[in-house]
Amino acid sequence: QVQLVESGGGLAQAGGSLKLSCAVSGGTFRTYGMGWFRQAPGNEREFVAAISWNGGSTYYADFVKGRFSISRDNVKNTVFLQMNSLKPEDTALYYCAAEKSGWGYFRRENEFEHWGQGTQVTVSS
């Protein structure tokens, strides 16, 4: 059974930074494409970033380009989301997700097979 556990969320000020982590167990992490999504209250869950199985390709939503960076450590079975220049509109519950193809270029929820429970990020103005 594949399990994903996010951590690193919390409260930050506008302009600040946070780094999210997602530890994966129970599967072959090094073969998965990984993604980050977020959901703000009253909104649908939306794509944030994704990375291919070897980290060679990364993909971002337009609203985080230049501010967020996704990376992975295939030894530690962990994917990261470095978030800089945070804005109040980045406030959301952040989820990591895994997809079996490994390509990492998917952006729709139904293309990811495994999900974590989420970690809350709150950005104050």
Secondary structure, 3 states (H helix, E strand, C coil): CCEEEEECCEEEECCCCEEEEEEEECCCHHHCEEEEEEECCCCCCEEEEEECCCCCCEEECHHHCCCEEEEEECCCCEEEEEECCCCHHHCEEEEEEEECCCCCCCCCHHHCCEECCCEEEEEEC
